[in-house]
Amino acid sequence: MAESTVQNRMLKSRQAAAYLGISERKLWQIEKEGRIPSVRIDRAVRFDINDLDDFIRRAKGGE
């Protein structure tokens, strides 16, 4: 039986901050300002990797 690999597109805050190369504190500040959306599932907060990529594109001026 072949194993399938699932790539997790929802990142924890530590993973999202590392992906962006910033601190978690800065990530939370940007999220609070509404510049990066987050997904809340009960107490768990996750960041969609596509939203992080969109944030990078906007920051580079490439809307």
mmCIF file of the N, C-alpha and C atoms, coordinates in Angstrom:
data_MODEL
# 
_entry.id   MODEL 
# 
loop_
_atom_site.group_PDB 
_atom_site.id 
_atom_site.type_symbol 
_atom_site.label_atom_id 
_atom_site.label_alt_id 
_atom_site.label_comp_id 
_atom_site.label_asym_id 
_atom_site.label_entity_id 
_atom_site.label_seq_id 
_atom_site.pdbx_PDB_ins_code 
_atom_site.Cartn_x 
_atom_site.Cartn_y 
_atom_site.Cartn_z 
_atom_site.occupancy 
_atom_site.B_iso_or_equiv 
_atom_site.pdbx_formal_charge 
_atom_site.auth_seq_id 
_atom_site.auth_comp_id 
_atom_site.auth_asym_id 
_atom_site.auth_atom_id 
_atom_site.pdbx_PDB_model_num 
ATOM 1   N N  . MET A 1 1  ? 0.842   -1.180 0.000  1.00 0.00 ? 1  MET A N  1 
ATOM 2   C CA . MET A 1 1  ? 0.000   0.000  0.000  1.00 0.00 ? 1  MET A CA 1 
ATOM 3   C C  . MET A 1 1  ? 0.891   1.248  0.000  1.00 0.00 ? 1  MET A C  1 
ATOM 4   N N  . ALA A 1 2  ? 0.621   2.164  -0.916 1.00 0.00 ? 2  ALA A N  1 
ATOM 5   C CA . ALA A 1 2  ? 1.421   3.383  -1.030 1.00 0.00 ? 2  ALA A CA 1 
ATOM 6   C C  . ALA A 1 2  ? 0.973   4.401  0.009  1.00 0.00 ? 2  ALA A C  1 
ATOM 7   N N  . GLU A 1 3  ? 1.949   5.063  0.602  1.00 0.00 ? 3  GLU A N  1 
ATOM 8   C CA . GLU A 1 3  ? 1.639   6.120  1.564  1.00 0.00 ? 3  GLU A CA 1 
ATOM 9   C C  . GLU A 1 3  ? 1.543   7.446  0.836  1.00 0.00 ? 3  GLU A C  1 
ATOM 10  N N  . SER A 1 4  ? 0.537   8.224  1.186  1.00 0.00 ? 4  SER A N  1 
ATOM 11  C CA . SER A 1 4  ? 0.433   9.553  0.592  1.00 0.00 ? 4  SER A CA 1 
ATOM 12  C C  . SER A 1 4  ? 0.936   10.580 1.596  1.00 0.00 ? 4  SER A C  1 
ATOM 13  N N  . THR A 1 5  ? 1.573   11.592 1.095  1.00 0.00 ? 5  THR A N  1 
ATOM 14  C CA . THR A 1 5  ? 2.090   12.656 1.939  1.00 0.00 ? 5  THR A CA 1 
ATOM 15  C C  . THR A 1 5  ? 1.138   13.839 1.864  1.00 0.00 ? 5  THR A C  1 
ATOM 16  N N  . VAL A 1 6  ? 0.731   14.308 3.011  1.00 0.00 ? 6  VAL A N  1 
ATOM 17  C CA . VAL A 1 6  ? -0.150  15.469 3.074  1.00 0.00 ? 6  VAL A CA 1 
ATOM 18  C C  . VAL A 1 6  ? 0.684   16.658 3.527  1.00 0.00 ? 6  VAL A C  1 
ATOM 19  N N  . GLN A 1 7  ? 0.702   17.685 2.694  1.00 0.00 ? 7  GLN A N  1 
ATOM 20  C CA . GLN A 1 7  ? 1.432   18.892 3.070  1.00 0.00 ? 7  GLN A CA 1 
ATOM 21  C C  . GLN A 1 7  ? 0.476   19.775 3.855  1.00 0.00 ? 7  GLN A C  1 
ATOM 22  N N  . ASN A 1 8  ? 0.879   20.142 5.037  1.00 0.00 ? 8  ASN A N  1 
ATOM 23  C CA . ASN A 1 8  ? 0.033   20.944 5.908  1.00 0.00 ? 8  ASN A CA 1 
ATOM 24  C C  . ASN A 1 8  ? 0.087   22.399 5.473  1.00 0.00 ? 8  ASN A C  1 
ATOM 25  N N  . ARG A 1 9  ? -1.053  22.926 5.014  1.00 0.00 ? 9  ARG A N  1 
ATOM 26  C CA . ARG A 1 9  ? -1.061  24.329 4.593  1.00 0.00 ? 9  ARG A CA 1 
ATOM 27  C C  . ARG A 1 9  ? -1.447  25.265 5.727  1.00 0.00 ? 9  ARG A C  1 
ATOM 28  N N  . MET A 1 10 ? -1.908  24.713 6.856  1.00 0.00 ? 10 MET A N  1 
ATOM 29  C CA . MET A 1 10 ? -2.245  25.515 8.021  1.00 0.00 ? 10 MET A CA 1 
ATOM 30  C C  . MET A 1 10 ? -1.100  25.418 9.019  1.00 0.00 ? 10 MET A C  1 
ATOM 31  N N  . LEU A 1 11 ? -0.463  26.549 9.279  1.00 0.00 ? 11 LEU A N  1 
ATOM 32  C CA . LEU A 1 11 ? 0.721   26.566 10.127 1.00 0.00 ? 11 LEU A CA 1 
ATOM 33  C C  . LEU A 1 11 ? 0.411   27.139 11.500 1.00 0.00 ? 11 LEU A C  1 
ATOM 34  N N  . LYS A 1 12 ? 1.087   26.609 12.505 1.00 0.00 ? 12 LYS A N  1 
ATOM 35  C CA . LYS A 1 12 ? 1.026   27.183 13.848 1.00 0.00 ? 12 LYS A CA 1 
ATOM 36  C C  . LYS A 1 12 ? 1.792   28.503 13.815 1.00 0.00 ? 12 LYS A C  1 
ATOM 37  N N  . SER A 1 13 ? 1.583   29.338 14.829 1.00 0.00 ? 13 SER A N  1 
ATOM 38  C CA . SER A 1 13 ? 2.202   30.665 14.822 1.00 0.00 ? 13 SER A CA 1 
ATOM 39  C C  . SER A 1 13 ? 3.721   30.589 14.743 1.00 0.00 ? 13 SER A C  1 
ATOM 40  N N  . ARG A 1 14 ? 4.316   29.650 15.429 1.00 0.00 ? 14 ARG A N  1 
ATOM 41  C CA . ARG A 1 14 ? 5.779   29.521 15.397 1.00 0.00 ? 14 ARG A CA 1 
ATOM 42  C C  . ARG A 1 14 ? 6.249   29.173 13.984 1.00 0.00 ? 14 ARG A C  1 
ATOM 43  N N  . GLN A 1 15 ? 5.543   28.270 13.335 1.00 0.00 ? 15 GLN A N  1 
ATOM 44  C CA . GLN A 1 15 ? 5.888   27.878 11.969 1.00 0.00 ? 15 GLN A CA 1 
ATOM 45  C C  . GLN A 1 15 ? 5.684   29.040 11.000 1.00 0.00 ? 15 GLN A C  1 
ATOM 46  N N  . ALA A 1 16 ? 4.565   29.765 11.160 1.00 0.00 ? 16 ALA A N  1 
ATOM 47  C CA . ALA A 1 16 ? 4.263   30.895 10.280 1.00 0.00 ? 16 ALA A CA 1 
ATOM 48  C C  . ALA A 1 16 ? 5.312   31.993 10.433 1.00 0.00 ? 16 ALA A C  1 
ATOM 49  N N  . ALA A 1 17 ? 5.696   32.278 11.669 1.00 0.00 ? 17 ALA A N  1 
ATOM 50  C CA . ALA A 1 17 ? 6.718   33.297 11.915 1.00 0.00 ? 17 ALA A CA 1 
ATOM 51  C C  . ALA A 1 17 ? 8.045   32.880 11.276 1.00 0.00 ? 17 ALA A C  1 
ATOM 52  N N  . ALA A 1 18 ? 8.403   31.611 11.418 1.00 0.00 ? 18 ALA A N  1 
ATOM 53  C CA . ALA A 1 18 ? 9.646   31.118 10.818 1.00 0.00 ? 18 ALA A CA 1 
ATOM 54  C C  . ALA A 1 18 ? 9.565   31.202 9.296  1.00 0.00 ? 18 ALA A C  1 
ATOM 55  N N  . TYR A 1 19 ? 8.414   30.897 8.730  1.00 0.00 ? 19 TYR A N  1 
ATOM 56  C CA . TYR A 1 19 ? 8.215   30.962 7.279  1.00 0.00 ? 19 TYR A CA 1 
ATOM 57  C C  . TYR A 1 19 ? 8.459   32.379 6.769  1.00 0.00 ? 19 TYR A C  1 
ATOM 58  N N  . LEU A 1 20 ? 7.999   33.375 7.554  1.00 0.00 ? 20 LEU A N  1 
ATOM 59  C CA . LEU A 1 20 ? 8.164   34.780 7.173  1.00 0.00 ? 20 LEU A CA 1 
ATOM 60  C C  . LEU A 1 20 ? 9.512   35.351 7.609  1.00 0.00 ? 20 LEU A C  1 
ATOM 61  N N  . GLY A 1 21 ? 10.224  34.633 8.468  1.00 0.00 ? 21 GLY A N  1 
ATOM 62  C CA . GLY A 1 21 ? 11.515  35.116 8.952  1.00 0.00 ? 21 GLY A CA 1 
ATOM 63  C C  . GLY A 1 21 ? 11.388  36.240 9.959  1.00 0.00 ? 21 GLY A C  1 
ATOM 64  N N  . ILE A 1 22 ? 10.298  36.201 10.749 1.00 0.00 ? 22 ILE A N  1 
ATOM 65  C CA . ILE A 1 22 ? 10.060  37.224 11.774 1.00 0.00 ? 22 ILE A CA 1 
ATOM 66  C C  . ILE A 1 22 ? 9.775   36.538 13.104 1.00 0.00 ? 22 ILE A C  1 
ATOM 67  N N  . SER A 1 23 ? 9.711   37.326 14.165 1.00 0.00 ? 23 SER A N  1 
ATOM 68  C CA . SER A 1 23 ? 9.400   36.762 15.474 1.00 0.00 ? 23 SER A CA 1 
ATOM 69  C C  . SER A 1 23 ? 7.897   36.500 15.591 1.00 0.00 ? 23 SER A C  1 
ATOM 70  N N  . GLU A 1 24 ? 7.532   35.634 16.526 1.00 0.00 ? 24 GLU A N  1 
ATOM 71  C CA . GLU A 1 24 ? 6.107   35.390 16.772 1.00 0.00 ? 24 GLU A CA 1 
ATOM 72  C C  . GLU A 1 24 ? 5.420   36.672 17.238 1.00 0.00 ? 24 GLU A C  1 
ATOM 73  N N  . ARG A 1 25 ? 6.139   37.454 18.029 1.00 0.00 ? 25 ARG A N  1 
ATOM 74  C CA . ARG A 1 25 ? 5.566   38.709 18.520 1.00 0.00 ? 25 ARG A CA 1 
ATOM 75  C C  . ARG A 1 25 ? 5.189   39.627 17.356 1.00 0.00 ? 25 ARG A C  1 
ATOM 76  N N  . LYS A 1 26 ? 6.064   39.741 16.359 1.00 0.00 ? 26 LYS A N  1 
ATOM 77  C CA . LYS A 1 26 ? 5.796   40.563 15.174 1.00 0.00 ? 26 LYS A CA 1 
ATOM 78  C C  . LYS A 1 26 ? 4.636   39.970 14.384 1.00 0.00 ? 26 LYS A C  1 
ATOM 79  N N  . LEU A 1 27 ? 4.584   38.644 14.266 1.00 0.00 ? 27 LEU A N  1 
ATOM 80  C CA . LEU A 1 27 ? 3.475   37.989 13.572 1.00 0.00 ? 27 LEU A CA 1 
ATOM 81  C C  . LEU A 1 27 ? 2.145   38.343 14.227 1.00 0.00 ? 27 LEU A C  1 
ATOM 82  N N  . TRP A 1 28 ? 2.103   38.264 15.558 1.00 0.00 ? 28 TRP A N  1 
ATOM 83  C CA . TRP A 1 28 ? 0.854   38.577 16.263 1.00 0.00 ? 28 TRP A CA 1 
ATOM 84  C C  . TRP A 1 28 ? 0.470   40.044 16.053 1.00 0.00 ? 28 TRP A C  1 
ATOM 85  N N  . GLN A 1 29 ? 1.450   40.932 16.000 1.00 0.00 ? 29 GLN A N  1 
ATOM 86  C CA . GLN A 1 29 ? 1.178   42.352 15.757 1.00 0.00 ? 29 GLN A CA 1 
ATOM 87  C C  . GLN A 1 29 ? 0.568   42.537 14.365 1.00 0.00 ? 29 GLN A C  1 
ATOM 88  N N  . ILE A 1 30 ? 1.148   41.897 13.367 1.00 0.00 ? 30 ILE A N  1 
ATOM 89  C CA . ILE A 1 30 ? 0.652   42.002 11.994 1.00 0.00 ? 30 ILE A CA 1 
ATOM 90  C C  . ILE A 1 30 ? -0.745  41.404 11.886 1.00 0.00 ? 30 ILE A C  1 
ATOM 91  N N  . GLU A 1 31 ? -0.970  40.289 12.574 1.00 0.00 ? 31 GLU A N  1 
ATOM 92  C CA . GLU A 1 31 ? -2.294  39.654 12.568 1.00 0.00 ? 31 GLU A CA 1 
ATOM 93  C C  . GLU A 1 31 ? -3.325  40.562 13.226 1.00 0.00 ? 31 GLU A C  1 
ATOM 94  N N  . LYS A 1 32 ? -2.956  41.181 14.348 1.00 0.00 ? 32 LYS A N  1 
ATOM 95  C CA . LYS A 1 32 ? -3.870  42.075 15.062 1.00 0.00 ? 32 LYS A CA 1 
ATOM 96  C C  . LYS A 1 32 ? -4.235  43.294 14.205 1.00 0.00 ? 32 LYS A C  1 
ATOM 97  N N  . GLU A 1 33 ? -3.294  43.760 13.388 1.00 0.00 ? 33 GLU A N  1 
ATOM 98  C CA . GLU A 1 33 ? -3.545  44.897 12.491 1.00 0.00 ? 33 GLU A CA 1 
ATOM 99  C C  . GLU A 1 33 ? -4.420  44.498 11.302 1.00 0.00 ? 33 GLU A C  1 
ATOM 100 N N  . GLY A 1 34 ? -4.663  43.188 11.132 1.00 0.00 ? 34 GLY A N  1 
ATOM 101 C CA . GLY A 1 34 ? -5.499  42.710 10.039 1.00 0.00 ? 34 GLY A CA 1 
ATOM 102 C C  . GLY A 1 34 ? -4.762  42.536 8.722  1.00 0.00 ? 34 GLY A C  1 
ATOM 103 N N  . ARG A 1 35 ? -3.438  42.554 8.764  1.00 0.00 ? 35 ARG A N  1 
ATOM 104 C CA . ARG A 1 35 ? -2.646  42.431 7.536  1.00 0.00 ? 35 ARG A CA 1 
ATOM 105 C C  . ARG A 1 35 ? -2.437  40.979 7.121  1.00 0.00 ? 35 ARG A C  1 
ATOM 106 N N  . ILE A 1 36 ? -2.570  40.067 8.083  1.00 0.00 ? 36 ILE A N  1 
ATOM 107 C CA . ILE A 1 36 ? -2.528  38.633 7.803  1.00 0.00 ? 36 ILE A CA 1 
ATOM 108 C C  . ILE A 1 36 ? -3.706  38.001 8.542  1.00 0.00 ? 36 ILE A C  1 
ATOM 109 N N  . PRO A 1 37 ? -4.595  37.324 7.819  1.00 0.00 ? 37 PRO A N  1 
ATOM 110 C CA . PRO A 1 37 ? -5.713  36.666 8.498  1.00 0.00 ? 37 PRO A CA 1 
ATOM 111 C C  . PRO A 1 37 ? -5.265  35.392 9.215  1.00 0.00 ? 37 PRO A C  1 
ATOM 112 N N  . SER A 1 38 ? -6.017  35.026 10.225 1.00 0.00 ? 38 SER A N  1 
ATOM 113 C CA . SER A 1 38 ? -5.763  33.773 10.928 1.00 0.00 ? 38 SER A CA 1 
ATOM 114 C C  . SER A 1 38 ? -7.062  32.990 10.990 1.00 0.00 ? 38 SER A C  1 
ATOM 115 N N  . VAL A 1 39 ? -6.930  31.704 11.252 1.00 0.00 ? 39 VAL A N  1 
ATOM 116 C CA . VAL A 1 39 ? -8.078  30.822 11.396 1.00 0.00 ? 39 VAL A CA 1 
ATOM 117 C C  . VAL A 1 39 ? -8.078  30.332 12.834 1.00 0.00 ? 39 VAL A C  1 
ATOM 118 N N  . ARG A 1 40 ? -9.181  30.519 13.505 1.00 0.00 ? 40 ARG A N  1 
ATOM 119 C CA . ARG A 1 40 ? -9.288  30.074 14.890 1.00 0.00 ? 40 ARG A CA 1 
ATOM 120 C C  . ARG A 1 40 ? -10.236 28.888 14.967 1.00 0.00 ? 40 ARG A C  1 
ATOM 121 N N  . ILE A 1 41 ? -9.731  27.795 15.534 1.00 0.00 ? 41 ILE A N  1 
ATOM 122 C CA . ILE A 1 41 ? -10.510 26.589 15.747 1.00 0.00 ? 41 ILE A CA 1 
ATOM 123 C C  . ILE A 1 41 ? -10.440 26.322 17.246 1.00 0.00 ? 41 ILE A C  1 
ATOM 124 N N  . ASP A 1 42 ? -11.518 26.662 17.927 1.00 0.00 ? 42 ASP A N  1 
ATOM 125 C CA . ASP A 1 42 ? -11.516 26.663 19.390 1.00 0.00 ? 42 ASP A CA 1 
ATOM 126 C C  . ASP A 1 42 ? -10.371 27.560 19.863 1.00 0.00 ? 42 ASP A C  1 
ATOM 127 N N  . ARG A 1 43 ? -9.409  27.007 20.584 1.00 0.00 ? 43 ARG A N  1 
ATOM 128 C CA . ARG A 1 43 ? -8.297  27.825 21.080 1.00 0.00 ? 43 ARG A CA 1 
ATOM 129 C C  . ARG A 1 43 ? -7.087  27.794 20.152 1.00 0.00 ? 43 ARG A C  1 
ATOM 130 N N  . ALA A 1 44 ? -7.127  26.943 19.158 1.00 0.00 ? 44 ALA A N  1 
ATOM 131 C CA . ALA A 1 44 ? -6.002  26.822 18.222 1.00 0.00 ? 44 ALA A CA 1 
ATOM 132 C C  . ALA A 1 44 ? -6.071  27.924 17.165 1.00 0.00 ? 44 ALA A C  1 
ATOM 133 N N  . VAL A 1 45 ? -4.952  28.565 16.929 1.00 0.00 ? 45 VAL A N  1 
ATOM 134 C CA . VAL A 1 45 ? -4.857  29.608 15.908 1.00 0.00 ? 45 VAL A CA 1 
ATOM 135 C C  . VAL A 1 45 ? -3.898  29.109 14.837 1.00 0.00 ? 45 VAL A C  1 
ATOM 136 N N  . ARG A 1 46 ? -4.338  29.183 13.599 1.00 0.00 ? 46 ARG A N  1 
ATOM 137 C CA . ARG A 1 46 ? -3.518  28.714 12.490 1.00 0.00 ? 46 ARG A CA 1 
ATOM 138 C C  . ARG A 1 46 ? -3.465  29.774 11.402 1.00 0.00 ? 46 ARG A C  1 
ATOM 139 N N  . PHE A 1 47 ? -2.400  29.727 10.610 1.00 0.00 ? 47 PHE A N  1 
ATOM 140 C CA . PHE A 1 47 ? -2.195  30.659 9.508  1.00 0.00 ? 47 PHE A CA 1 
ATOM 141 C C  . PHE A 1 47 ? -2.107  29.858 8.221  1.00 0.00 ? 47 PHE A C  1 
ATOM 142 N N  . ASP A 1 48 ? -2.898  30.257 7.233  1.00 0.00 ? 48 ASP A N  1 
ATOM 143 C CA . ASP A 1 48 ? -2.912  29.594 5.933  1.00 0.00 ? 48 ASP A CA 1 
ATOM 144 C C  . ASP A 1 48 ? -1.674  30.034 5.160  1.00 0.00 ? 48 ASP A C  1 
ATOM 145 N N  . ILE A 1 49 ? -0.915  29.083 4.661  1.00 0.00 ? 49 ILE A N  1 
ATOM 146 C CA . ILE A 1 49 ? 0.321   29.402 3.952  1.00 0.00 ? 49 ILE A CA 1 
ATOM 147 C C  . ILE A 1 49 ? 0.048   30.274 2.723  1.00 0.00 ? 49 ILE A C  1 
ATOM 148 N N  . ASN A 1 50 ? -1.123  30.129 2.107  1.00 0.00 ? 50 ASN A N  1 
ATOM 149 C CA . ASN A 1 50 ? -1.478  30.978 0.961  1.00 0.00 ? 50 ASN A CA 1 
ATOM 150 C C  . ASN A 1 50 ? -1.629  32.438 1.389  1.00 0.00 ? 50 ASN A C  1 
ATOM 151 N N  . ASP A 1 51 ? -2.176  32.670 2.594  1.00 0.00 ? 51 ASP A N  1 
ATOM 152 C CA . ASP A 1 51 ? -2.294  34.032 3.118  1.00 0.00 ? 51 ASP A CA 1 
ATOM 153 C C  . ASP A 1 51 ? -0.912  34.623 3.403  1.00 0.00 ? 51 ASP A C  1 
ATOM 154 N N  . LEU A 1 52 ? 0.000   33.787 3.871  1.00 0.00 ? 52 LEU A N  1 
ATOM 155 C CA . LEU A 1 52 ? 1.365   34.258 4.125  1.00 0.00 ? 52 LEU A CA 1 
ATOM 156 C C  . LEU A 1 52 ? 2.043   34.639 2.816  1.00 0.00 ? 52 LEU A C  1 
ATOM 157 N N  . ASP A 1 53 ? 1.825   33.820 1.780  1.00 0.00 ? 53 ASP A N  1 
ATOM 158 C CA . ASP A 1 53 ? 2.387   34.148 0.469  1.00 0.00 ? 53 ASP A CA 1 
ATOM 159 C C  . ASP A 1 53 ? 1.788   35.437 -0.085 1.00 0.00 ? 53 ASP A C  1 
ATOM 160 N N  . ASP A 1 54 ? 0.478   35.638 0.118  1.00 0.00 ? 54 ASP A N  1 
ATOM 161 C CA . ASP A 1 54 ? -0.172  36.884 -0.314 1.00 0.00 ? 54 ASP A CA 1 
ATOM 162 C C  . ASP A 1 54 ? 0.421   38.088 0.419  1.00 0.00 ? 54 ASP A C  1 
ATOM 163 N N  . PHE A 1 55 ? 0.669   37.929 1.719  1.00 0.00 ? 55 PHE A N  1 
ATOM 164 C CA . PHE A 1 55 ? 1.272   39.000 2.508  1.00 0.00 ? 55 PHE A CA 1 
ATOM 165 C C  . PHE A 1 55 ? 2.647   39.361 1.948  1.00 0.00 ? 55 PHE A C  1 
ATOM 166 N N  . ILE A 1 56 ? 3.437   38.357 1.604  1.00 0.00 ? 56 ILE A N  1 
ATOM 167 C CA . ILE A 1 56 ? 4.768   38.598 1.038  1.00 0.00 ? 56 ILE A CA 1 
ATOM 168 C C  . ILE A 1 56 ? 4.650   39.356 -0.282 1.00 0.00 ? 56 ILE A C  1 
ATOM 169 N N  . ARG A 1 57 ? 3.715   38.920 -1.138 1.00 0.00 ? 57 ARG A N  1 
ATOM 170 C CA . ARG A 1 57 ? 3.519   39.597 -2.436 1.00 0.00 ? 57 ARG A CA 1 
ATOM 171 C C  . ARG A 1 57 ? 3.130   41.078 -2.230 1.00 0.00 ? 57 ARG A C  1 
ATOM 172 N N  . ARG A 1 58 ? 2.210   41.325 -1.303 1.00 0.00 ? 58 ARG A N  1 
ATOM 173 C CA . ARG A 1 58 ? 1.787   42.713 -1.033 1.00 0.00 ? 58 ARG A CA 1 
ATOM 174 C C  . ARG A 1 58 ? 2.947   43.537 -0.500 1.00 0.00 ? 58 ARG A C  1 
ATOM 175 N N  . ALA A 1 59 ? 3.742   42.925 0.388  1.00 0.00 ? 59 ALA A N  1 
ATOM 176 C CA . ALA A 1 59 ? 4.881   43.646 0.975  1.00 0.00 ? 59 ALA A CA 1 
ATOM 177 C C  . ALA A 1 59 ? 5.915   44.003 -0.082 1.00 0.00 ? 59 ALA A C  1 
ATOM 178 N N  . LYS A 1 60 ? 5.996   43.191 -1.122 1.00 0.00 ? 60 LYS A N  1 
ATOM 179 C CA . LYS A 1 60 ? 6.923   43.459 -2.219 1.00 0.00 ? 60 LYS A CA 1 
ATOM 180 C C  . LYS A 1 60 ? 6.332   44.426 -3.230 1.00 0.00 ? 60 LYS A C  1 
ATOM 181 N N  . GLY A 1 61 ? 5.061   44.815 -3.043 1.00 0.00 ? 61 GLY A N  1 
ATOM 182 C CA . GLY A 1 61 ? 4.427   45.746 -3.954 1.00 0.00 ? 61 GLY A CA 1 
ATOM 183 C C  . GLY A 1 61 ? 3.809   45.073 -5.172 1.00 0.00 ? 61 GLY A C  1 
ATOM 184 N N  . GLY A 1 62 ? 3.593   43.756 -5.076 1.00 0.00 ? 62 GLY A N  1 
ATOM 185 C CA . GLY A 1 62 ? 3.069   43.031 -6.211 1.00 0.00 ? 62 GLY A CA 1 
ATOM 186 C C  . GLY A 1 62 ? 1.623   42.618 -6.082 1.00 0.00 ? 62 GLY A C  1 
ATOM 187 N N  . GLU A 1 63 ? 0.809   43.445 -5.457 1.00 0.00 ? 63 GLU A N  1 
ATOM 188 C CA . GLU A 1 63 ? -0.621  43.162 -5.257 1.00 0.00 ? 63 GLU A CA 1 
ATOM 189 C C  . GLU A 1 63 ? -1.029  42.152 -6.247 1.00 0.00 ? 63 GLU A C  1 
# 
